[in-house]
Amino acid sequence: LMEAVETYLDKTRRRISYEYVMLKDVNDTEAQAHMLGALVKDHLCHINLIPYNPTGSQFSCTTKENIYKFRDILKEYGLKVTVRVTMGQDSDAACGGGGGGGGEKLILRATGAEEYVKTDLDGECMLTI
């Protein structure tokens, strides 16, 4: 995968976006933040940390404290990092909630920017602007 990323960066000179879903006790440790930071520190990239939206599976979301600690470690590597703001755990969650019905939402991100999200009938993201 990283070879493909390097090839893409070399050929396009365009930024890579990494979408990193934060799973409690799976990928949320300080050591893993340092490994990720070291892996991509030289890439033109942006990392979006996404709090996991519980769906009844074996996984759960890490704590906000762990997410912000993870973010701060990545920033120590000079990386641009955003923490996705969750809109609650209701059935209308914008992405990953499987709430059904489809729809549109305007999400205010931690950076203050607004994000428009359109979902399909299963609540999965179709379009993010």
Secondary structure, 3 states (H helix, E strand, C coil): CHHHHHHHHHHHCCCEEEEEEEECCCCCCHHHHHHHHHHHCCCCEEEEEEECCCCCCCCCECCHHHHHHHHHHHHHCCCEEEECCCCCCCCCCCCCCCCCCCEEEEEECCCCCEEEEEECCCCCEEEEC
